[in-house]
Amino acid sequence: MRIARRLIDIAGLRDIIQRRIPVLVAESRQPGPVVWLTACIHGDEVGGTAIVHDVFARLRKEGLGRGAVHAFPLINSMGFENVSRYINTEREDLNRCFPGDPKGSMGEQIARRLYHTIMKSDPSLVIDIHNDWVQSIPHVLLDPPKSYPDGTTERRTLELARAGGLLLVEDSDVFHPLRNTLAGAFVDAGVPAFTIEAGGAFAVVEEGVAAGRDAVLSTLHSMEMIDWFVPAGQSDKMMPLRYTNRPLCSTSGLIRFDVHPGQEIREGQILAKVYSAFGSCEESLLAMADGFVLGLEDHARVLPGREVIAVAEQH
């Protein structure tokens, strides 16, 4: 097995703006699947970088039986330096710029270079690693069934996502166009792809890193690329739950939660209460369906219309 690293140049909108993105490659001597890991596309979501580091450390020690694993461990160096989700002062979200445009905005140009680099390797799977709210649990986000160009891509994506052993959650294009995300662009092109949300953002949360690392290694094991890792296992009949950020707040004040990330909830259950400065309860937020709590708002102050909870609910 060979492990290599290199840098690819990424030009911005002006000649004086020049950035390079690191690339890691673990390549077996035996042909096989090509898997890509991408991390830190949002500069304040650093856990994915640690997951890539840990995966490659294990591959370096234990070996890769067949195929190749490629990775962009830190895509958004600008955001990383500024502890920001965005790639520039225009607050451009790189994960809304795919599959990119070589003559477009800075984000679209970078997205196109990343997309082209991955596509020319004929990928078998793309895993984009993110972080969520500080109080959140690791899970997999899948594009909804209507996003897949054919049944084969949908079935293969679900099979590989299940192999990771994490809770499966179906994303919604109500919040943003999924085909403009990194994972969504590859799904649109017929390449199996999904997103791992590996716990809280801003700092390296070791529990989330461990869960994300094991999910990636379990997936590689299911693809017969490694034989030295023992997956925790998960039912092959598990179906994805549906992501929602409801209920939203309708009042302002101090929010106190009655649930925690990972907790199973029932329809009508009290999730949180909003209090005034005098301590009176202004509002109770109730679960809209059975499901699980994925994450909770990072801030105590809430406003009307504010997203304060992420839930995986049953269809």
C-alpha positions as a Markdown table, in Angstrom:
| # | Residue | x | y | z |
|---|---|---|---|---|
| 1 | Met | 0.0 | 0.0 | 0.0 |
| 2 | Arg | 1.1 | 3.5 | -0.8 |
| 3 | Ile | 0.1 | 6.7 | 1.1 |
| 4 | Ala | 0.8 | 10.0 | -0.6 |
| 5 | Arg | 0.0 | 13.6 | -0.1 |
| 6 | Arg | -0.1 | 16.6 | -2.3 |
| 7 | Leu | -1.5 | 20.1 | -2.7 |
| 8 | Ile | -3.8 | 21.3 | -5.5 |
| 9 | Asp | -3.9 | 25.0 | -6.4 |
| 10 | Ile | -7.1 | 26.9 | -6.3 |
| 11 | Ala | -7.3 | 30.3 | -7.8 |
| 12 | Gly | -9.7 | 32.9 | -6.6 |
| 13 | Leu | -11.3 | 35.7 | -8.6 |
| 14 | Arg | -8.1 | 37.7 | -8.7 |
| 15 | Asp | -4.6 | 36.7 | -9.5 |
| 16 | Ile | -3.3 | 37.8 | -6.1 |
| 17 | Ile | -5.7 | 35.4 | -4.3 |
| 18 | Gln | -4.1 | 31.9 | -4.3 |
| 19 | Arg | -4.9 | 29.0 | -2.1 |
| 20 | Arg | -4.0 | 25.3 | -2.0 |
| 21 | Ile | -6.0 | 22.4 | -0.7 |
| 22 | Pro | -4.3 | 19.3 | 0.8 |
| 23 | Val | -5.0 | 15.9 | -0.6 |
| 24 | Leu | -4.3 | 12.5 | 1.0 |
| 25 | Val | -4.3 | 9.2 | -0.9 |
| 26 | Ala | -4.1 | 5.6 | 0.4 |
| 27 | Glu | -3.7 | 3.3 | -2.6 |
| 28 | Ser | -3.6 | -0.5 | -2.5 |
| 29 | Arg | -1.7 | -2.6 | -5.0 |
| 30 | Gln | -4.9 | -4.5 | -5.7 |
| 31 | Pro | -7.6 | -2.8 | -7.8 |
| 32 | Gly | -10.9 | -2.0 | -6.2 |
| 33 | Pro | -13.4 | 0.7 | -5.2 |
| 34 | Val | -12.4 | 4.4 | -5.0 |
| 35 | Val | -13.7 | 6.2 | -2.0 |
| 36 | Trp | -13.4 | 9.9 | -1.3 |
| 37 | Leu | -13.6 | 11.6 | 2.1 |
| 38 | Thr | -14.2 | 15.4 | 2.2 |
| 39 | Ala | -14.0 | 17.5 | 5.4 |
| 40 | Cys | -14.1 | 21.0 | 6.7 |
| 41 | Ile | -16.0 | 22.5 | 3.7 |
| 42 | His | -17.4 | 24.7 | 6.4 |
| 43 | Gly | -14.4 | 26.2 | 8.2 |
| 44 | Asp | -15.9 | 26.1 | 11.7 |
| 45 | Glu | -16.7 | 22.3 | 11.3 |
| 46 | Val | -13.3 | 20.9 | 12.2 |
| 47 | Gly | -14.2 | 17.4 | 13.5 |
| 48 | Gly | -14.2 | 16.0 | 9.9 |
| 49 | Thr | -10.5 | 16.9 | 9.6 |
| 50 | Ala | -9.7 | 14.8 | 12.7 |
| 51 | Ile | -11.8 | 11.9 | 11.3 |
| 52 | Val | -9.8 | 11.9 | 8.1 |
| 53 | His | -6.6 | 12.0 | 10.1 |
| 54 | Asp | -7.7 | 9.1 | 12.2 |
| 55 | Val | -8.9 | 7.0 | 9.2 |
| 56 | Phe | -5.5 | 7.5 | 7.5 |
| 57 | Ala | -3.6 | 6.7 | 10.6 |
| 58 | Arg | -5.4 | 3.4 | 10.8 |
| 59 | Leu | -4.8 | 2.7 | 7.1 |
| 60 | Arg | -1.2 | 3.5 | 7.5 |
| 61 | Lys | -0.9 | 1.1 | 10.4 |
| 62 | Glu | -3.2 | -1.8 | 9.2 |
| 63 | Gly | -3.1 | -1.5 | 5.5 |
| 64 | Leu | -5.7 | -1.3 | 2.6 |
| 65 | Gly | -6.6 | -4.6 | 1.0 |
| 66 | Arg | -7.8 | -3.2 | -2.3 |
| 67 | Gly | -8.9 | 0.0 | -4.0 |
| 68 | Ala | -8.0 | 3.5 | -2.9 |
| 69 | Val | -9.1 | 6.1 | -0.4 |
| 70 | His | -8.7 | 9.7 | -1.3 |
| 71 | Ala | -9.4 | 12.7 | 1.0 |
| 72 | Phe | -9.6 | 16.4 | 1.1 |
| 73 | Pro | -9.0 | 16.8 | 4.9 |
| 74 | Leu | -9.3 | 20.6 | 5.1 |
| 75 | Ile | -11.1 | 22.2 | 2.2 |
| 76 | Asn | -12.0 | 25.6 | 3.6 |
| 77 | Ser | -8.7 | 26.9 | 4.9 |
| 78 | Met | -10.0 | 30.5 | 4.8 |
| 79 | Gly | -13.0 | 29.7 | 7.0 |
| 80 | Phe | -10.8 | 27.5 | 9.2 |
| 81 | Glu | -8.5 | 30.5 | 9.9 |
| 82 | Asn | -11.4 | 32.8 | 10.6 |
| 83 | Val | -13.5 | 30.2 | 12.5 |
| 84 | Ser | -16.2 | 30.8 | 9.9 |
| 85 | Arg | -18.6 | 28.7 | 7.9 |
| 86 | Tyr | -17.9 | 30.7 | 4.8 |
| 87 | Ile | -15.0 | 31.0 | 2.3 |
| 88 | Asn | -14.9 | 34.8 | 2.0 |
| 89 | Thr | -16.1 | 38.1 | 3.3 |
| 90 | Glu | -19.1 | 37.9 | 0.9 |
| 91 | Arg | -20.3 | 35.0 | 3.2 |
| 92 | Glu | -20.3 | 32.5 | 0.3 |
| 93 | Asp | -21.2 | 29.0 | 1.4 |
| 94 | Leu | -19.0 | 26.6 | -0.6 |
| 95 | Asn | -21.5 | 23.7 | 0.1 |
| 96 | Arg | -24.1 | 25.6 | -1.9 |
| 97 | Cys | -21.9 | 26.0 | -5.0 |
| 98 | Phe | -21.7 | 22.5 | -6.6 |
| 99 | Pro | -21.2 | 21.2 | -9.1 |
| 100 | Gly | -19.5 | 24.6 | -9.7 |
| 101 | Asp | -18.7 | 26.9 | -12.6 |
| 102 | Pro | -15.2 | 27.6 | -13.9 |
| 103 | Lys | -16.3 | 31.2 | -14.8 |
| 104 | Gly | -18.6 | 31.7 | -11.8 |
| 105 | Ser | -18.1 | 33.1 | -8.3 |
| 106 | Met | -15.1 | 32.3 | -6.1 |
| 107 | Gly | -17.1 | 29.5 | -4.5 |
| 108 | Glu | -18.3 | 28.1 | -7.8 |
| 109 | Gln | -14.8 | 28.1 | -9.2 |
| 110 | Ile | -13.5 | 26.2 | -6.2 |
| 111 | Ala | -16.4 | 23.8 | -6.2 |
| 112 | Arg | -15.8 | 23.0 | -9.9 |
| 113 | Arg | -12.2 | 22.2 | -9.3 |
| 114 | Leu | -13.1 | 19.9 | -6.4 |
| 115 | Tyr | -15.9 | 18.2 | -8.3 |
| 116 | His | -13.7 | 17.7 | -11.4 |
| 117 | Thr | -10.8 | 16.3 | -9.3 |
| 118 | Ile | -13.1 | 13.7 | -7.7 |
| 119 | Met | -15.0 | 12.8 | -10.8 |
| 120 | Lys | -11.9 | 12.1 | -12.9 |
| 121 | Ser | -10.9 | 9.3 | -10.4 |
| 122 | Asp | -14.2 | 7.4 | -11.2 |
| 123 | Pro | -15.4 | 7.4 | -7.6 |
| 124 | Ser | -17.4 | 4.5 | -6.1 |
| 125 | Leu | -18.5 | 6.5 | -3.1 |
| 126 | Val | -18.1 | 10.1 | -1.7 |
| 127 | Ile | -18.5 | 10.8 | 2.0 |
| 128 | Asp | -18.7 | 14.4 | 3.0 |
| 129 | Ile | -18.1 | 14.9 | 6.7 |
| 130 | His | -19.6 | 17.8 | 8.6 |
| 131 | Asn | -20.4 | 18.9 | 12.2 |
| 132 | Asp | -23.7 | 20.1 | 13.6 |
| 133 | Trp | -24.7 | 22.0 | 16.7 |
| 134 | Val | -22.5 | 21.7 | 19.8 |
| 135 | Gln | -25.2 | 19.6 | 21.4 |
| 136 | Ser | -25.8 | 17.0 | 18.7 |
| 137 | Ile | -25.4 | 13.3 | 17.9 |
| 138 | Pro | -23.6 | 11.8 | 15.0 |
| 139 | His | -25.8 | 10.7 | 12.1 |
| 140 | Val | -25.9 | 10.3 | 8.3 |
| 141 | Leu | -27.8 | 12.6 | 6.0 |
| 142 | Leu | -29.2 | 11.1 | 2.8 |
| 143 | Asp | -30.7 | 12.9 | -0.1 |
| 144 | Pro | -34.5 | 12.1 | -0.5 |
| 145 | Pro | -35.5 | 9.4 | -3.0 |
| 146 | Lys | -36.5 | 11.9 | -5.7 |
| 147 | Ser | -32.9 | 13.2 | -5.9 |
| 148 | Tyr | -31.5 | 10.0 | -7.3 |
| 149 | Pro | -31.2 | 9.6 | -11.1 |
| 150 | Asp | -31.9 | 5.9 | -10.9 |
| 151 | Gly | -32.8 | 3.1 | -8.5 |
| 152 | Thr | -29.4 | 1.6 | -8.6 |
| 153 | Thr | -27.7 | 4.7 | -7.3 |
| 154 | Glu | -30.3 | 5.0 | -4.6 |
| 155 | Arg | -30.1 | 1.4 | -3.4 |
| 156 | Arg | -26.3 | 1.4 | -3.4 |
| 157 | Thr | -26.1 | 4.7 | -1.5 |
| 158 | Leu | -28.5 | 3.4 | 1.2 |
| 159 | Glu | -26.6 | 0.1 | 1.4 |
| 160 | Leu | -23.3 | 1.9 | 2.0 |
| 161 | Ala | -24.8 | 4.4 | 4.4 |
| 162 | Arg | -26.4 | 1.5 | 6.5 |
| 163 | Ala | -23.0 | -0.1 | 6.7 |
| 164 | Gly | -21.6 | 2.8 | 8.8 |
| 165 | Gly | -23.9 | 2.0 | 11.7 |
| 166 | Leu | -25.1 | 5.5 | 12.4 |
| 167 | Leu | -28.7 | 6.8 | 12.5 |
| 168 | Leu | -30.0 | 7.4 | 9.0 |
| 169 | Val | -31.8 | 10.7 | 8.3 |
| 170 | Glu | -33.4 | 11.8 | 5.0 |
| 171 | Asp | -32.6 | 15.4 | 4.3 |
| 172 | Ser | -35.0 | 17.9 | 2.8 |
| 173 | Asp | -34.6 | 20.3 | -0.1 |
| 174 | Val | -37.1 | 22.7 | 1.7 |
| 175 | Phe | -34.1 | 24.3 | 3.5 |
| 176 | His | -31.7 | 24.5 | 0.5 |
| 177 | Pro | -31.3 | 23.0 | -3.0 |
| 178 | Leu | -29.6 | 19.7 | -2.2 |
| 179 | Arg | -28.2 | 19.3 | -5.7 |
| 180 | Asn | -26.0 | 22.3 | -5.0 |
| 181 | Thr | -24.3 | 20.6 | -2.0 |
| 182 | Leu | -21.2 | 18.5 | -2.5 |
| 183 | Ala | -23.0 | 15.2 | -1.8 |
| 184 | Gly | -26.0 | 16.2 | -3.7 |
| 185 | Ala | -24.0 | 17.1 | -6.9 |
| 186 | Phe | -22.5 | 13.6 | -6.9 |
| 187 | Val | -25.8 | 11.9 | -6.3 |
| 188 | Asp | -27.2 | 13.9 | -9.2 |
| 189 | Ala | -24.4 | 12.5 | -11.3 |
| 190 | Gly | -25.2 | 8.9 | -10.3 |
| 191 | Val | -22.3 | 8.5 | -7.8 |
| 192 | Pro | -23.3 | 7.1 | -4.4 |
| 193 | Ala | -22.7 | 9.9 | -1.8 |
| 194 | Phe | -23.9 | 10.9 | 1.6 |
| 195 | Thr | -23.1 | 13.3 | 4.5 |
| 196 | Ile | -21.9 | 12.3 | 8.0 |
| 197 | Glu | -22.8 | 14.9 | 10.7 |
| 198 | Ala | -20.3 | 13.9 | 13.3 |
| 199 | Gly | -21.4 | 15.8 | 16.4 |
| 200 | Gly | -20.7 | 19.3 | 17.5 |
| 201 | Ala | -18.8 | 22.0 | 15.6 |
| 202 | Phe | -16.1 | 24.6 | 16.6 |
| 203 | Ala | -13.9 | 22.2 | 18.6 |
| 204 | Val | -12.7 | 18.6 | 18.1 |
| 205 | Val | -15.3 | 16.6 | 20.0 |
| 206 | Glu | -13.6 | 13.2 | 20.5 |
| 207 | Glu | -16.9 | 11.2 | 20.8 |
| 208 | Gly | -18.0 | 12.5 | 17.4 |
| 209 | Val | -14.6 | 11.9 | 15.9 |
| 210 | Ala | -14.7 | 8.3 | 17.1 |
| 211 | Ala | -18.2 | 7.7 | 15.8 |
| 212 | Gly | -17.4 | 9.2 | 12.4 |
| 213 | Arg | -14.1 | 7.3 | 12.1 |
| 214 | Asp | -15.8 | 4.0 | 12.9 |
| 215 | Ala | -18.6 | 4.7 | 10.5 |
| 216 | Val | -16.1 | 5.3 | 7.7 |
| 217 | Leu | -14.1 | 2.2 | 8.6 |
| 218 | Ser | -17.3 | 0.1 | 8.8 |
| 219 | Thr | -18.2 | 1.3 | 5.3 |
| 220 | Leu | -14.7 | 0.4 | 3.9 |
| 221 | His | -15.1 | -3.0 | 5.5 |
| 222 | Ser | -18.5 | -3.5 | 3.8 |
| 223 | Met | -16.8 | -2.7 | 0.5 |
| 224 | Glu | -14.2 | -5.4 | 1.2 |
| 225 | Met | -11.4 | -2.8 | 1.2 |
| 226 | Ile | -10.2 | -3.7 | 4.7 |
| 227 | Asp | -10.6 | -6.8 | 6.8 |
| 228 | Trp | -9.0 | -5.8 | 10.1 |
| 229 | Phe | -11.9 | -3.6 | 11.4 |
| 230 | Val | -14.9 | -5.2 | 13.2 |
| 231 | Pro | -18.0 | -3.1 | 12.6 |
| 232 | Ala | -20.6 | -2.7 | 15.3 |
| 233 | Gly | -23.3 | -3.8 | 12.9 |
| 234 | Gln | -26.7 | -2.4 | 12.0 |
| 235 | Ser | -29.9 | -3.9 | 10.7 |
| 236 | Asp | -29.9 | -3.9 | 6.9 |
| 237 | Lys | -33.7 | -3.2 | 7.1 |
| 238 | Met | -33.3 | 0.1 | 8.9 |
| 239 | Met | -35.1 | 2.9 | 6.9 |
| 240 | Pro | -34.1 | 6.6 | 7.1 |
| 241 | Leu | -36.1 | 8.9 | 9.3 |
| 242 | Arg | -37.0 | 12.4 | 8.0 |
| 243 | Tyr | -35.2 | 15.5 | 9.1 |
| 244 | Thr | -37.1 | 18.5 | 10.4 |
| 245 | Asn | -36.2 | 21.7 | 12.2 |
| 246 | Arg | -39.8 | 22.0 | 13.6 |
| 247 | Pro | -41.2 | 23.2 | 15.8 |
| 248 | Leu | -39.9 | 26.8 | 15.5 |
| 249 | Cys | -40.2 | 29.4 | 18.3 |
| 250 | Ser | -43.1 | 31.8 | 18.1 |
| 251 | Thr | -41.9 | 33.9 | 21.1 |
| 252 | Ser | -38.7 | 35.4 | 22.3 |
| 253 | Gly | -36.9 | 34.8 | 25.6 |
| 254 | Leu | -34.7 | 32.2 | 27.4 |
| 255 | Ile | -35.1 | 28.6 | 26.1 |
| 256 | Arg | -34.7 | 25.6 | 28.4 |
| 257 | Phe | -34.8 | 22.1 | 26.9 |
| 258 | Asp | -36.7 | 19.1 | 28.4 |
| 259 | Val | -34.9 | 16.6 | 26.1 |
| 260 | His | -31.3 | 15.9 | 25.1 |
| 261 | Pro | -29.6 | 14.8 | 21.8 |
| 262 | Gly | -30.2 | 11.1 | 21.0 |
| 263 | Gln | -33.4 | 10.9 | 23.1 |
| 264 | Glu | -36.4 | 9.1 | 21.6 |
| 265 | Ile | -39.5 | 11.3 | 21.6 |
| 266 | Arg | -43.2 | 10.9 | 21.1 |
| 267 | Glu | -45.7 | 13.1 | 19.3 |
| 268 | Gly | -47.0 | 15.9 | 21.6 |
| 269 | Gln | -44.1 | 15.6 | 24.1 |
| 270 | Ile | -42.7 | 18.8 | 25.5 |
| 271 | Leu | -39.3 | 19.5 | 24.0 |
| 272 | Ala | -38.5 | 22.9 | 25.4 |
| 273 | Lys | -40.0 | 25.9 | 27.1 |
| 274 | Val | -39.4 | 29.6 | 26.5 |
| 275 | Tyr | -39.3 | 31.9 | 29.5 |
| 276 | Ser | -39.6 | 35.7 | 29.9 |
| 277 | Ala | -37.1 | 37.8 | 31.9 |
| 278 | Phe | -39.5 | 37.5 | 34.9 |
| 279 | Gly | -39.5 | 33.7 | 34.7 |
| 280 | Ser | -43.0 | 33.1 | 33.3 |
| 281 | Cys | -43.4 | 30.4 | 30.7 |
| 282 | Glu | -44.2 | 32.1 | 27.4 |
| 283 | Glu | -44.3 | 29.0 | 25.2 |
| 284 | Ser | -44.0 | 25.2 | 25.2 |
| 285 | Leu | -42.6 | 23.5 | 22.1 |
| 286 | Leu | -44.2 | 20.2 | 21.4 |
| 287 | Ala | -42.9 | 17.3 | 19.2 |
| 288 | Met | -44.8 | 17.0 | 15.9 |
| 289 | Ala | -44.2 | 13.3 | 15.4 |
| 290 | Asp | -42.4 | 10.3 | 17.0 |
| 291 | Gly | -38.7 | 10.3 | 16.4 |
| 292 | Phe | -35.3 | 11.2 | 17.9 |
| 293 | Val | -33.6 | 14.4 | 18.9 |
| 294 | Leu | -30.6 | 15.1 | 16.7 |
| 295 | Gly | -29.4 | 18.4 | 18.1 |
| 296 | Leu | -30.2 | 21.5 | 20.2 |
| 297 | Glu | -29.7 | 25.2 | 19.7 |
| 298 | Asp | -26.3 | 26.5 | 20.8 |
| 299 | His | -27.7 | 29.8 | 22.3 |
| 300 | Ala | -30.1 | 30.4 | 25.2 |
| 301 | Arg | -31.7 | 33.4 | 23.6 |
| 302 | Val | -34.4 | 32.7 | 21.1 |
| 303 | Leu | -36.5 | 34.8 | 18.8 |
| 304 | Pro | -39.8 | 34.2 | 16.8 |
| 305 | Gly | -39.2 | 31.9 | 13.8 |
| 306 | Arg | -35.9 | 30.7 | 15.2 |
| 307 | Glu | -34.7 | 27.2 | 14.5 |
| 308 | Val | -33.9 | 25.7 | 17.9 |
| 309 | Ile | -34.0 | 21.9 | 17.5 |
| 310 | Ala | -33.2 | 19.2 | 14.9 |
| 311 | Val | -35.4 | 16.1 | 14.9 |
| 312 | Ala | -35.4 | 12.9 | 13.0 |
| 313 | Glu | -39.0 | 12.0 | 12.8 |
| 314 | Gln | -40.9 | 8.9 | 11.5 |
| 315 | His | -42.6 | 9.2 | 8.1 |
